[in-house]
Amino acid sequence: MTGAGQAPPPGWYPDPDGTPGLVRWWSGSGWSDVATPAGPGVAVQSSPVLAPARPPTPMEILSSEPRGNGSRSGWIVLGSLLLILIVGAVAVFLGRSEEPAPVAQAPAPTTQPVPPASPSFPPGTVRIIDKVAGISYPYLGEGWSEWSLWGQAETTDTAGQFFTTQEVTPDGTTFIAQCTSGPLLDAFGYAGPSSLKATMALVADSVRGNYYPGPNERKVLRDENRTVDGHRAHLYEFQLSWHIPGYNASGERAALLLIDVGRPAPALLYMSIPNTHAELYGTIDRVLADVDVL
């Protein structure tokens, strides 16, 4: 519990503006600029100090009116409320008759139907063609930029897309969401399709150690063999969480897909989405379902 005069600890809290379903990052001294949906991987905390303001009830409005000979507004409001209740009761009474009750009409359809959990990409979607790795996958659209950053420690070459989620982190780096690919380095000891699972374990540890703040906790979501466009593959998906001041994100969901593409080096596809953008977690499954081997 927070002591008197002590600021609540950093973390995710309900949006101070009171928007339902949204949370905002509290650094310990101030709020982040952007609110995000309270999706999976976003551990929401509570604090009476940071709780959004609650709108006053009618009775609180009445009790807040000044009392005395010069104030009659409270009685006027109370009288209005009683009048509304009486009128409503009379309308209900008069509305009862021997006529059959009207059949309830089905609600009109919404203008935009709710999309399925993992919709497929529409025909004609632009694709990223990674000829060096031997795979292709969808470009994710506006806001995503062609990969132009550092080389990945696990691959000999890097292609793909990204967008920046935090310009400068406490250790001076840039935090991003990404969907990248490349041929796996020989150092991970890949020895053919039968070694996909063992190789993936080493790759996953390398990714965790190279790109995320520590200490962190890992929860494995999927660790399974797959077939991608007729080729043997292995999927490893995990959720990381940390509590380090100065980071906008307190966790990230990542997926690693290692595919035997019939070349000496398998192709590695790496997707990562910080929990500041948890609404994009579904993109991971969409991309995984639309990978082709060249």
TORKOL-4160 file (C-alpha; in steps of 0.2 Angstrom, whole numbers, padded with zeros to 4 digits, m for minus):
294
<pt num="1" X="0000" Y="0000" Z="0000"/>
<pt num="2" X="0006" Y="0017" Z="m0004"/>
<pt num="3" X="0010" Y="0028" Z="0011"/>
<pt num="4" X="0005" Y="0045" Z="0014"/>
<pt num="5" X="0014" Y="0057" Z="0003"/>
<pt num="6" X="0022" Y="0043" Z="m0007"/>
<pt num="7" X="0019" Y="0041" Z="m0026"/>
<pt num="8" X="0013" Y="0025" Z="m0032"/>
<pt num="9" X="0026" Y="0013" Z="m0040"/>
<pt num="10" X="0028" Y="0013" Z="m0059"/>
<pt num="11" X="0016" Y="0002" Z="m0069"/>
<pt num="12" X="0000" Y="0001" Z="m0079"/>
<pt num="13" X="m0015" Y="0010" Z="m0071"/>
<pt num="14" X="m0033" Y="0014" Z="m0078"/>
<pt num="15" X="m0033" Y="0029" Z="m0089"/>
<pt num="16" X="m0033" Y="0044" Z="m0078"/>
<pt num="17" X="m0045" Y="0052" Z="m0091"/>
<pt num="18" X="m0058" Y="0039" Z="m0087"/>
<pt num="19" X="m0059" Y="0031" Z="m0104"/>
<pt num="20" X="m0066" Y="0013" Z="m0101"/>
<pt num="21" X="m0055" Y="m0001" Z="m0107"/>
<pt num="22" X="m0039" Y="0010" Z="m0108"/>
<pt num="23" X="m0024" Y="0010" Z="m0097"/>
<pt num="24" X="m0009" Y="0022" Z="m0096"/>
<pt num="25" X="0009" Y="0020" Z="m0090"/>
<pt num="26" X="0014" Y="0029" Z="m0074"/>
<pt num="27" X="0032" Y="0032" Z="m0072"/>
<pt num="28" X="0032" Y="0035" Z="m0054"/>
<pt num="29" X="0031" Y="0054" Z="m0057"/>
<pt num="30" X="0020" Y="0056" Z="m0073"/>
<pt num="31" X="0009" Y="0049" Z="m0086"/>
<pt num="32" X="0014" Y="0043" Z="m0103"/>
<pt num="33" X="0007" Y="0052" Z="m0118"/>
<pt num="34" X="m0002" Y="0038" Z="m0125"/>
<pt num="35" X="m0016" Y="0027" Z="m0118"/>
<pt num="36" X="m0017" Y="0008" Z="m0124"/>
<pt num="37" X="m0030" Y="m0005" Z="m0123"/>
<pt num="38" X="m0029" Y="m0016" Z="m0108"/>
<pt num="39" X="m0025" Y="m0032" Z="m0118"/>
<pt num="40" X="m0015" Y="m0048" Z="m0114"/>
<pt num="41" X="0002" Y="m0045" Z="m0106"/>
<pt num="42" X="m0004" Y="m0028" Z="m0098"/>
<pt num="43" X="m0004" Y="m0030" Z="m0079"/>
<pt num="44" X="m0015" Y="m0017" Z="m0073"/>
<pt num="45" X="m0012" Y="m0010" Z="m0055"/>
<pt num="46" X="m0024" Y="0000" Z="m0045"/>
<pt num="47" X="m0021" Y="0015" Z="m0033"/>
<pt num="48" X="m0033" Y="0026" Z="m0025"/>
<pt num="49" X="m0021" Y="0040" Z="m0028"/>
<pt num="50" X="m0021" Y="0037" Z="m0047"/>
<pt num="51" X="m0039" Y="0032" Z="m0049"/>
<pt num="52" X="m0049" Y="0041" Z="m0062"/>
<pt num="53" X="m0061" Y="0054" Z="m0056"/>
<pt num="54" X="m0079" Y="0047" Z="m0053"/>
<pt num="55" X="m0094" Y="0058" Z="m0060"/>
<pt num="56" X="m0105" Y="0063" Z="m0045"/>
<pt num="57" X="m0121" Y="0055" Z="m0042"/>
<pt num="58" X="m0138" Y="0065" Z="m0042"/>
<pt num="59" X="m0139" Y="0063" Z="m0023"/>
<pt num="60" X="m0121" Y="0070" Z="m0022"/>
<pt num="61" X="m0126" Y="0085" Z="m0033"/>
<pt num="62" X="m0140" Y="0088" Z="m0021"/>
<pt num="63" X="m0130" Y="0087" Z="m0005"/>
<pt num="64" X="m0117" Y="0099" Z="m0013"/>
<pt num="65" X="m0130" Y="0113" Z="m0015"/>
<pt num="66" X="m0128" Y="0127" Z="m0002"/>
<pt num="67" X="m0141" Y="0126" Z="0012"/>
<pt num="68" X="m0150" Y="0141" Z="0019"/>
<pt num="69" X="m0165" Y="0152" Z="0016"/>
<pt num="70" X="m0157" Y="0159" Z="0000"/>
<pt num="71" X="m0155" Y="0141" Z="m0009"/>
<pt num="72" X="m0170" Y="0132" Z="m0017"/>
<pt num="73" X="m0161" Y="0124" Z="m0032"/>
<pt num="74" X="m0159" Y="0107" Z="m0022"/>
<pt num="75" X="m0178" Y="0107" Z="m0019"/>
<pt num="76" X="m0181" Y="0111" Z="m0037"/>
<pt num="77" X="m0170" Y="0097" Z="m0043"/>
<pt num="78" X="m0178" Y="0085" Z="m0031"/>
<pt num="79" X="m0195" Y="0090" Z="m0036"/>
<pt num="80" X="m0191" Y="0088" Z="m0055"/>
<pt num="81" X="m0184" Y="0070" Z="m0051"/>
<pt num="82" X="m0200" Y="0066" Z="m0042"/>
<pt num="83" X="m0211" Y="0073" Z="m0056"/>
<pt num="84" X="m0201" Y="0062" Z="m0069"/>
<pt num="85" X="m0204" Y="0047" Z="m0059"/>
<pt num="86" X="m0223" Y="0050" Z="m0057"/>
<pt num="87" X="m0225" Y="0054" Z="m0076"/>
<pt num="88" X="m0215" Y="0038" Z="m0080"/>
<pt num="89" X="m0227" Y="0028" Z="m0069"/>
<pt num="90" X="m0243" Y="0035" Z="m0077"/>
<pt num="91" X="m0236" Y="0032" Z="m0094"/>
<pt num="92" X="m0233" Y="0013" Z="m0090"/>
<pt num="93" X="m0250" Y="0012" Z="m0082"/>
<pt num="94" X="m0259" Y="0020" Z="m0097"/>
<pt num="95" X="m0248" Y="0009" Z="m0109"/>
<pt num="96" X="m0256" Y="m0007" Z="m0103"/>
<pt num="97" X="m0271" Y="m0013" Z="m0113"/>
<pt num="98" X="m0278" Y="m0028" Z="m0121"/>
<pt num="99" X="m0269" Y="m0025" Z="m0137"/>
<pt num="100" X="m0255" Y="m0038" Z="m0140"/>
<pt num="101" X="m0238" Y="m0032" Z="m0136"/>
<pt num="102" X="m0228" Y="m0026" Z="m0151"/>
<pt num="103" X="m0215" Y="m0039" Z="m0158"/>
<pt num="104" X="m0198" Y="m0033" Z="m0154"/>
<pt num="105" X="m0188" Y="m0029" Z="m0170"/>
<pt num="106" X="m0170" Y="m0036" Z="m0172"/>
<pt num="107" X="m0157" Y="m0022" Z="m0170"/>
<pt num="108" X="m0150" Y="m0014" Z="m0185"/>
<pt num="109" X="m0134" Y="m0021" Z="m0191"/>
<pt num="110" X="m0119" Y="m0011" Z="m0186"/>
<pt num="111" X="m0110" Y="m0001" Z="m0201"/>
<pt num="112" X="m0094" Y="m0010" Z="m0198"/>
<pt num="113" X="m0095" Y="m0029" Z="m0194"/>
<pt num="114" X="m0083" Y="m0035" Z="m0180"/>
<pt num="115" X="m0068" Y="m0044" Z="m0189"/>
<pt num="116" X="m0063" Y="m0062" Z="m0185"/>
<pt num="117" X="m0050" Y="m0064" Z="m0172"/>
<pt num="118" X="m0036" Y="m0068" Z="m0185"/>
<pt num="119" X="m0042" Y="m0062" Z="m0202"/>
<pt num="120" X="m0032" Y="m0066" Z="m0217"/>
<pt num="121" X="m0023" Y="m0053" Z="m0228"/>
<pt num="122" X="m0033" Y="m0048" Z="m0243"/>
<pt num="123" X="m0028" Y="m0053" Z="m0261"/>
<pt num="124" X="m0015" Y="m0041" Z="m0268"/>
<pt num="125" X="m0007" Y="m0037" Z="m0251"/>
<pt num="126" X="0011" Y="m0031" Z="m0254"/>
<pt num="127" X="0024" Y="m0044" Z="m0248"/>
<pt num="128" X="0042" Y="m0043" Z="m0242"/>
<pt num="129" X="0052" Y="m0054" Z="m0252"/>
<pt num="130" X="0068" Y="m0060" Z="m0243"/>
<pt num="131" X="0078" Y="m0069" Z="m0257"/>
<pt num="132" X="0093" Y="m0071" Z="m0245"/>
<pt num="133" X="0083" Y="m0081" Z="m0232"/>
<pt num="134" X="0071" Y="m0089" Z="m0245"/>
<pt num="135" X="0054" Y="m0084" Z="m0238"/>
<pt num="136" X="0041" Y="m0070" Z="m0241"/>
<pt num="137" X="0028" Y="m0063" Z="m0229"/>
<pt num="138" X="0015" Y="m0049" Z="m0229"/>
<pt num="139" X="0020" Y="m0030" Z="m0227"/>
<pt num="140" X="0009" Y="m0024" Z="m0213"/>
<pt num="141" X="0004" Y="m0007" Z="m0220"/>
<pt num="142" X="0005" Y="0011" Z="m0215"/>
<pt num="143" X="0016" Y="0015" Z="m0200"/>
<pt num="144" X="0028" Y="0001" Z="m0204"/>
<pt num="145" X="0045" Y="0005" Z="m0212"/>
<pt num="146" X="0057" Y="m0005" Z="m0221"/>
<pt num="147" X="0070" Y="m0012" Z="m0210"/>
<pt num="148" X="0085" Y="0000" Z="m0210"/>
<pt num="149" X="0092" Y="m0003" Z="m0192"/>
<pt num="150" X="0105" Y="m0014" Z="m0185"/>
<pt num="151" X="0110" Y="m0032" Z="m0190"/>
<pt num="152" X="0102" Y="m0045" Z="m0180"/>
<pt num="153" X="0114" Y="m0056" Z="m0169"/>
<pt num="154" X="0106" Y="m0072" Z="m0175"/>
<pt num="155" X="0106" Y="m0070" Z="m0194"/>
<pt num="156" X="0119" Y="m0067" Z="m0207"/>
<pt num="157" X="0107" Y="m0054" Z="m0216"/>
<pt num="158" X="0091" Y="m0045" Z="m0210"/>
<pt num="159" X="0076" Y="m0039" Z="m0220"/>
<pt num="160" X="0058" Y="m0034" Z="m0215"/>
<pt num="161" X="0049" Y="m0020" Z="m0206"/>
<pt num="162" X="0047" Y="m0011" Z="m0190"/>
<pt num="163" X="0040" Y="0004" Z="m0181"/>
<pt num="164" X="0047" Y="0014" Z="m0166"/>
<pt num="165" X="0038" Y="0013" Z="m0150"/>
<pt num="166" X="0050" Y="0022" Z="m0139"/>
<pt num="167" X="0064" Y="0034" Z="m0146"/>
<pt num="168" X="0076" Y="0033" Z="m0131"/>
<pt num="169" X="0076" Y="0020" Z="m0117"/>
<pt num="170" X="0085" Y="0021" Z="m0101"/>
<pt num="171" X="0100" Y="0012" Z="m0108"/>
<pt num="172" X="0101" Y="0024" Z="m0123"/>
<pt num="173" X="0093" Y="0012" Z="m0136"/>
<pt num="174" X="0078" Y="0013" Z="m0147"/>
<pt num="175" X="0063" Y="0001" Z="m0143"/>
<pt num="176" X="0053" Y="m0006" Z="m0158"/>
<pt num="177" X="0040" Y="m0018" Z="m0164"/>
<pt num="178" X="0047" Y="m0028" Z="m0178"/>
<pt num="179" X="0044" Y="m0042" Z="m0191"/>
<pt num="180" X="0061" Y="m0047" Z="m0198"/>
<pt num="181" X="0069" Y="m0062" Z="m0207"/>
<pt num="182" X="0086" Y="m0069" Z="m0212"/>
<pt num="183" X="0097" Y="m0084" Z="m0214"/>
<pt num="184" X="0102" Y="m0092" Z="m0197"/>
<pt num="185" X="0120" Y="m0090" Z="m0192"/>
<pt num="186" X="0130" Y="m0107" Z="m0192"/>
<pt num="187" X="0135" Y="m0104" Z="m0174"/>
<pt num="188" X="0118" Y="m0111" Z="m0168"/>
<pt num="189" X="0123" Y="m0128" Z="m0175"/>
<pt num="190" X="0108" Y="m0132" Z="m0186"/>
<pt num="191" X="0110" Y="m0149" Z="m0193"/>
<pt num="192" X="0094" Y="m0152" Z="m0203"/>
<pt num="193" X="0076" Y="m0153" Z="m0200"/>
<pt num="194" X="0078" Y="m0165" Z="m0185"/>
<pt num="195" X="0087" Y="m0152" Z="m0176"/>
<pt num="196" X="0074" Y="m0138" Z="m0178"/>
<pt num="197" X="0068" Y="m0139" Z="m0160"/>
<pt num="198" X="0085" Y="m0140" Z="m0152"/>
<pt num="199" X="0092" Y="m0125" Z="m0163"/>
<pt num="200" X="0076" Y="m0115" Z="m0159"/>
<pt num="201" X="0080" Y="m0116" Z="m0140"/>
<pt num="202" X="0097" Y="m0108" Z="m0143"/>
<pt num="203" X="0090" Y="m0095" Z="m0154"/>
<pt num="204" X="0076" Y="m0090" Z="m0141"/>
<pt num="205" X="0089" Y="m0088" Z="m0127"/>
<pt num="206" X="0100" Y="m0077" Z="m0139"/>
<pt num="207" X="0085" Y="m0066" Z="m0143"/>
<pt num="208" X="0080" Y="m0064" Z="m0125"/>
<pt num="209" X="0097" Y="m0059" Z="m0120"/>
<pt num="210" X="0101" Y="m0047" Z="m0134"/>
<pt num="211" X="0085" Y="m0037" Z="m0136"/>
<pt num="212" X="0076" Y="m0035" Z="m0119"/>
<pt num="213" X="0079" Y="m0027" Z="m0103"/>
<pt num="214" X="0083" Y="m0037" Z="m0088"/>
<pt num="215" X="0079" Y="m0045" Z="m0077"/>
<pt num="216" X="0064" Y="m0051" Z="m0085"/>
<pt num="217" X="0052" Y="m0066" Z="m0084"/>
<pt num="218" X="0047" Y="m0078" Z="m0098"/>
<pt num="219" X="0031" Y="m0087" Z="m0101"/>
<pt num="220" X="0032" Y="m0099" Z="m0116"/>
<pt num="221" X="0015" Y="m0099" Z="m0126"/>
<pt num="222" X="0019" Y="m0111" Z="m0140"/>
<pt num="223" X="0034" Y="m0122" Z="m0143"/>
<pt num="224" X="0029" Y="m0134" Z="m0157"/>
<pt num="225" X="0033" Y="m0141" Z="m0174"/>
<pt num="226" X="0025" Y="m0134" Z="m0189"/>
<pt num="227" X="0024" Y="m0136" Z="m0208"/>
<pt num="228" X="0026" Y="m0120" Z="m0218"/>
<pt num="229" X="0022" Y="m0120" Z="m0237"/>
<pt num="230" X="0026" Y="m0139" Z="m0237"/>
<pt num="231" X="0042" Y="m0137" Z="m0227"/>
<pt num="232" X="0046" Y="m0142" Z="m0209"/>
<pt num="233" X="0047" Y="m0128" Z="m0197"/>
<pt num="234" X="0047" Y="m0125" Z="m0178"/>
<pt num="235" X="0037" Y="m0111" Z="m0169"/>
<pt num="236" X="0042" Y="m0104" Z="m0152"/>
<pt num="237" X="0031" Y="m0090" Z="m0145"/>
<pt num="238" X="0034" Y="m0082" Z="m0128"/>
<pt num="239" X="0029" Y="m0067" Z="m0117"/>
<pt num="240" X="0042" Y="m0057" Z="m0108"/>
<pt num="241" X="0038" Y="m0046" Z="m0093"/>
<pt num="242" X="0049" Y="m0034" Z="m0083"/>
<pt num="243" X="0047" Y="m0019" Z="m0071"/>
<pt num="244" X="0061" Y="m0007" Z="m0075"/>
<pt num="245" X="0058" Y="0012" Z="m0073"/>
<pt num="246" X="0060" Y="0022" Z="m0089"/>
<pt num="247" X="0053" Y="0010" Z="m0101"/>
<pt num="248" X="0036" Y="0013" Z="m0109"/>
<pt num="249" X="0033" Y="m0005" Z="m0111"/>
<pt num="250" X="0033" Y="m0018" Z="m0096"/>
<pt num="251" X="0033" Y="m0033" Z="m0107"/>
<pt num="252" X="0032" Y="m0040" Z="m0125"/>
<pt num="253" X="0025" Y="m0054" Z="m0135"/>
<pt num="254" X="0037" Y="m0062" Z="m0148"/>
<pt num="255" X="0037" Y="m0076" Z="m0160"/>
<pt num="256" X="0051" Y="m0085" Z="m0168"/>
<pt num="257" X="0048" Y="m0096" Z="m0183"/>
<pt num="258" X="0063" Y="m0107" Z="m0190"/>
<pt num="259" X="0060" Y="m0115" Z="m0207"/>
<pt num="260" X="0070" Y="m0128" Z="m0216"/>
<pt num="261" X="0070" Y="m0120" Z="m0234"/>
<pt num="262" X="0081" Y="m0133" Z="m0242"/>
<pt num="263" X="0096" Y="m0122" Z="m0240"/>
<pt num="264" X="0112" Y="m0124" Z="m0229"/>
<pt num="265" X="0104" Y="m0111" Z="m0217"/>
<pt num="266" X="0086" Y="m0111" Z="m0211"/>
<pt num="267" X="0076" Y="m0095" Z="m0212"/>
<pt num="268" X="0072" Y="m0086" Z="m0196"/>
<pt num="269" X="0056" Y="m0075" Z="m0195"/>
<pt num="270" X="0056" Y="m0065" Z="m0179"/>
<pt num="271" X="0041" Y="m0055" Z="m0174"/>
<pt num="272" X="0039" Y="m0044" Z="m0158"/>
<pt num="273" X="0026" Y="m0033" Z="m0151"/>
<pt num="274" X="0028" Y="m0022" Z="m0135"/>
<pt num="275" X="0013" Y="m0022" Z="m0124"/>
<pt num="276" X="0011" Y="m0004" Z="m0127"/>
<pt num="277" X="0003" Y="m0010" Z="m0143"/>
<pt num="278" X="m0005" Y="m0025" Z="m0137"/>
<pt num="279" X="m0020" Y="m0023" Z="m0149"/>
<pt num="280" X="m0008" Y="m0029" Z="m0162"/>
<pt num="281" X="m0004" Y="m0046" Z="m0154"/>
<pt num="282" X="m0016" Y="m0054" Z="m0167"/>
<pt num="283" X="m0004" Y="m0048" Z="m0181"/>
<pt num="284" X="0008" Y="m0062" Z="m0176"/>
<pt num="285" X="m0005" Y="m0076" Z="m0180"/>
<pt num="286" X="m0009" Y="m0067" Z="m0196"/>
<pt num="287" X="0008" Y="m0067" Z="m0202"/>
<pt num="288" X="0013" Y="m0084" Z="m0197"/>
<pt num="289" X="m0002" Y="m0091" Z="m0207"/>
<pt num="290" X="0004" Y="m0082" Z="m0223"/>
<pt num="291" X="0023" Y="m0086" Z="m0225"/>
<pt num="292" X="0028" Y="m0093" Z="m0241"/>
<pt num="293" X="0045" Y="m0102" Z="m0245"/>
<pt num="294" X="0053" Y="m0096" Z="m0262"/>
